[in-house]
Amino acid sequence: YSLTPKTVLRGGYGIFFDALGVVNVHVNQTGFSQSTDMVVSVDNGLTYAATLTNPFPGGFLLPAGAGLGLATNLGQNITFFNENTTSSYMQRWQFAMQRELPGSSLVEVSYVGNRGTRMLIPTGGGGKDINAIPPQYLSTSPVRDQSTINYLNAQVPNPFYPLLPKTSLASTTVARSQLLKPYPQFGNVYYSPNDGYSWYHSMQVRAERRFAAGLSASLSYTWSKTMEAFSYLNPTDPRPEEVISSQDRTHRTAITWLCELPVGRGKALAGPPNAMVSKLISGWQVQGIYTAQSGAPLAFGNIIFNGDLHNIALPKDERRPGRWFNVNAGFERDPQRQLASNLRTFPSRLSGVRADGPNNWDLSLLKNTRITEGAQVQFRAEAINALNHPQFTAPNTTPTSTAFGTVTGEFAWPRVIQFGLKLLF
């Protein structure tokens, strides 16, 4: 809707459904899929059983097929296909105001939202395990509960021995925790429910100067928050955990610009009339891209924390690769006191403690030289990460590690300079 000739309101809403079937859920081949390991030697290379001409002298292990019926994969982890899978969908909406400014430029401010509903929780990303230890057997103590750990880990006679050879239930004894599961004859029993959901809200600002007088530039800034419920904090929880998304980046800024140097034929600084000199000094352009954004929220696992969460993050000017966050904020670091066999309460991610994010300049120098009326040669000199700015991977977040709180790598390349020559016709 046009408020004035230079001010426009824009809005929109859309709903987008995901596909069903093998696009998102792999075919379940339990009983009909079997791999055979290649065993070259059984005596550490003194003699060799397998050769290139006969790499599997013992033959191939054949899949059981449907012959075992309900006994298929007994003693192993299984995944079954959820027959009640439904289409997940995304709802997206936007409201924006755009204003034209002098100098072939404009500015736009918008609100953008998104809501994901009935999203599939894949087994590889924390799918539902219906064969977990019932919660009444797990500890709710805020400190290590050794009596519960000992009780669940205690070895008891295996009622399935010797019925399940070559499985996790082949021994004469088994941990008591296994027999407390709803289906003790199996390991984990996973399926993918449509219990996931997410939501996103953002303010987006964009300023743009269209190409005029040899210059074009744009600036975009996004302030956003992404929440998700894609996994279960405890396998027996009825609903997935609502937590800051691993994709959340609170702030993101991007600046791009292209400047055509005012030198050469038809420019403010025309230079000498000599044709050869004119070709050399004409057609030069300088280009830059700047990108900066917040880092990913950090995850600390099933830990004991006895402090204030707000004290974990360090001010930006105090962060160092050797001390990325405050390791003395209240973390229990003694390996002998860590939690186990418990119902977890510490969140899987913390919004206020983040890894390093991109902060990068890419610069280019271009030279366009016209050969004929319909052809020109373009030379490019490009510097990726031109300022050679180090960009660090996430720090170690395991409290029992000696490297806790330290950064040990980079996720971006150091400065890369490359040259290119292109013929345009």
N, C-alpha and C positions, 0 to 999 in steps of 0.2 A: 504494500500500500504506500503510495507516494504522499507523504505529508506536505512536502514542498517540492519544487523542481529539483532541489539538491539534497533532499532528505528522504530516505526510503525505509520502510519497515518490512521485514521479511519473517516469515514463519513457516514451519513445516512439521509434519508428523508422518512417520512411516512404521510399518510393522513388517518384519522379515522372518520367514520361517526357515528353519534348517531342514536338511534332507535326512531321511531315515535310511536304514539298511547298511550295507558294507562301506558306505562313505565314511561313517563314523564308528561302526562296530564291526570288528573283524569277524570273519566266519569262525564259528566254534567247531573245532575238529577233534575234540576230546575222544580218544580211542582210535582215531583214524590218522593220527600224525605221530611219527616216531623218528627220532634221529639216532644215528649210529656213530659213535666216536671212533676216530682213527687212532689206534694204539700202535705206534711204530715199534716200541720196545717195552718189555716188561722188566728189564734188568739194567735200566739206566744206560742203555746204549752198548752194552757188552755184546749183545746179539740183537738182531733185528727180525721181527716177525712180519712186518709189512714192507712191501716194496712198491715201486711205481707201477710195476706190471700187475701187482695184486695187493692193493692198499687195504683190503678188508678180508684177510685170510679166514677169519671166523664167520664170514657172511654178514648179512644185514639183519638188524633187529626188525621184526615185522610188527606193524601195528595190530593191536588186539581187535580192532573193529568193534562191531556190536555184540560179539559173542559173549562178552563178560557181563552184559546188561548193567545192572546197578552196581556191580563190583568194579566197573571201569575206573581206573585211577585211584583205587583204594590206597590209603597211606600216602597220598600225594596232594598237592594243592590243585584245586580245580576252579574253573571259571565257567559259569553257565550263562546262557543267553536269556536276557530279560524279555519275556514275551509281551510285557506291557509297556514297552518303550513308546513314547509319543514324541511328536515334533516339538523341539524347543523353538523359541522365537525371541527376537529382539524388538523392542519398541524404542524408537529414536525420535526426539523432538528438538526443535531449535527456534529461538526467537532472536532476531538481530535488528540493529539499527545501523544504517550506513549513511555517511555524509560526504558529499563531494566538497573538496577544498580547492583553493587556488593552486595553480602550478601543476595541473594534471595529476592531482593526488586525491586520495580519499582515506577515510578512517571508518572502521567498522567495529562495533562492540556486540558480542552475541553471548547468549546462554545456550549451552548444548547439554542435553541429558540423554541417558540411555538406561534401559532396564532389560536385563536378560531373565527369562522365565523358563522353567521346566528344562533346564540345561542338563545335558548328560554328564554324569560323573564317571570318567573312564577308569577302568580297573588299574591302569598304570599310574593314575594320578590320585589315588586314594579312594577307589571304588569301595562299595559297601562289602564288608566281610561279615557274613552271617554266621561264621563259625569262630567267633572270638570268645575269649574267656568271659563268662557272665560278670557284670560289674560288682555283684555282691562278694566276689572272691578277691577283688582287687583292693589295694590300700587307698584310703582317702587321707592319709597322714601327710602333712606338709613337709615332713622330713623322711628320710629313708626308713622304711619299715622292714627290717631284716627278718622278722618272724614270718611275715606274709611271703617274702621272697623265698625263704627256706621252705615254707609249706608248699608253694606252687612248684618249686624246682626239685622237690624231693623225688627220687626214683622209686617207683612202685612196680610190682609185677605187671607185665604187659599182657593183657587178656587176648591180644590178637596174635601173639607169638604161637607158632611159626607160620601163620597164614599169609603174611604179607612180606615175603622176601624182596630184597632190593628196593625197599621203600623206607621212609622215615620211621616206620613202625615195625622194623625187622628185628629189633633187639629183644632180649628177654625182659628188659625193664623199660619203663617209659616215664617221663615227667608227669607228676600228678596233674599239672595244668592241662595236659593233652586230654586226659580223661574227663575233665570238667567241662569241656567244650560241648556244644549241642550235638555235634556230629564228630565224635572222637575218632572215627575210622578214617577221617580225612584231615588234611592240613588246613590251610586257609580256603574258604569257599567264597569267591568273589562274584559279584555281578554289578552291572552299571545301571543305577536308578536315575530317573529324571528329577532328582531332588535339588539340583544346583540352581543358583540364581546369582545375579550381580546387579549393581547399580553404579551409575557414573553421573557426576555433575561437574560442569566446568564453565568458567568465564573465558572467552576467547577474544582477544583484541588484535586487530590487523590494521596496519597502515601501509599504504602502497603509493608509490609514485610511478606512473606509467612512463615509458621511455619518451623523453623529450629533452632537447638540448644536450644530447649525448649522455644522459644519465637516467637509469631506472633503479629503483630500490624498493624493498619491502621489509616490513618488520611484523612478526607475529609472536604473540605471547599467550600462553595458556596456563591458567590456574585451575587445577582440577583435583578430584578425588575419586578413586575407583575402589569399590568394595566388592567382595565376592564371598560366596559360600560354595566351594567346589570340593571340599574334602572334610573328613570327620576328624575332630581332635582326638576322640576315642572311638574305636570301631563300633561300640555298642550305643553311641549317641543316636538319638532318634532323628536329629537334624544336622546337616553340615555346619561347620563353624563359620560364623560371620567374622571376617577379618579383612584387613587392608590387603588389596590385591598385589600379587607379585609384579603386575604390570603397572602399578600406580607410579606416576611421576608427578609430583605436586606442581612443579614449575617447569615450563619449557619455553625457551626463547630461541627464535631463529631470525637471522638478519641476512639478507642477500642483496647484492648490489652489482651493477655493471656500469662502468664508466668508459665512455669512448673519449680518448684523449683529443683535445682540440688542436691537433697538429695535422697538417697535410692539406691536400686539395679540398677546397670548400669549407675549411675550418677557420677558426679565429686566427690561428697562426698558420698561414698558408705555406710559408717557407719559400725557397727559391723556385723559379719557374722550371728548372731542369726536370725533365720527365723521370729520369732514373732516381734522382734524389727525392722527388715527390712520392714515388712508389715506396721508397725506403721509410719515409717518415709518416706515411699515411696508414690508416687502418688499425692503429694500435688500440687495444682495449684492456682494461684491468677489471678483474672480477673477484669477488670475495663472498664467502659463505661462513657465517658464524653460527654455531650451535651450542647451546648450554641447556642442561636439564638436570633435575634432581636425580639422585641415584635410587636404586631399588631398596625397598624396606628389608631389614635384616631379620633372619630367623635364628633362634637360639636353641630350639629343641626342647625336650622334656627336662627342664632344669629347675633348680632351687634358686629363687631370688628373694633376698630379704631386705631389699632397699626400696628406694623411690625410682620408678621407671623414668622419671624426668631427669634423673641424674646420670643416666647411661650416656646420652649424647654429649659430645664435647663441642664447645664453640668452634666455628670453622677455622679460626686462626690458631687453635690449639691442636688440631688434628694433624697427626703425622703417620707415615706408614708403620712406624713402630708402636703407635698408640692411637688407634683410630677412634676408640671410644673409651669410656671410663671403666676399666676392668675391675676397679675397686668399689663400684657402686652398690654392691650387695650380692654378687654371684658366689654361690658355693662352688669352690674349685677343687675340693678334696675328692679324688676319685673314689675313696671308700664311702663317701656320703651321698653319692648320686642316687636319684630316684630310679626305681624299677618296680614292675608289677603293681603299678598304681594307676589311678584315674587322673589323667593329665588335666591341669587347669591353666598352666602358663600358655598364652596365645602362641600360635605358630609364627606370627610375624609382628614386628613393632613398627608403627608408622613413624615414630619420632627418631628412630635410629636407622641410618641409611648408608649404603655403600657410596662410593664415588660415582659421579655422573659425568657425562661428556661435557667438555669445555674446550671447544676446538675451533680453530681458524683454518679454512682452506682458501688458498689464494691462487689466482691464475693470471697469466699475461698472454694475450692473444694478439696475433698480427694477421690481418686479412689483406691479401694482395691480389688484385684483379689481374688476370692474365688476358682474357678476352672478355667480350661483352657477356658471354654466358658461362664463364668459368672463373674460379678464383682458388687460390691456395691459402689455407689457414694453418698457421704455426701456433702451437700451444705449449706453454711452459707452466706446469702445474705443481704446486706444493701442497700436499695433503698433510694436515696437521703442521702447518707452516711454522708455528712457533715451538714445535717439538714439545708440546705440553704433555707431561705424563698423566695417564688416566688409569686409575688403579682398579683392580678386581676387588670383590668383596673381601673384607677381613675375615680371619678365622673366628668363628663364633662358638667353638667348643670350649667350655670353661675349664675342662681338665687338661687341655693342651697347653704346652709351654709356649706355643705361638698365639695364644688367645689374644684377640684384639689387634693383631698385626696383619699388615697387608703383604702378600708375598708375590704379587704378579700385576701385570697390566693387561687391560682388555683392548687397547687400541695400539695400532702400529706407531712407532716413532716416525719422525718426519720422512715423508716419501716425496722425492722430486722426480717428475716424469716429463718427457717431451713427446710431442706428437705433431705429425704433419698430415693434413687432410686436403684432398682435392674435392671441391664442390662444383658441381656442374648441373 
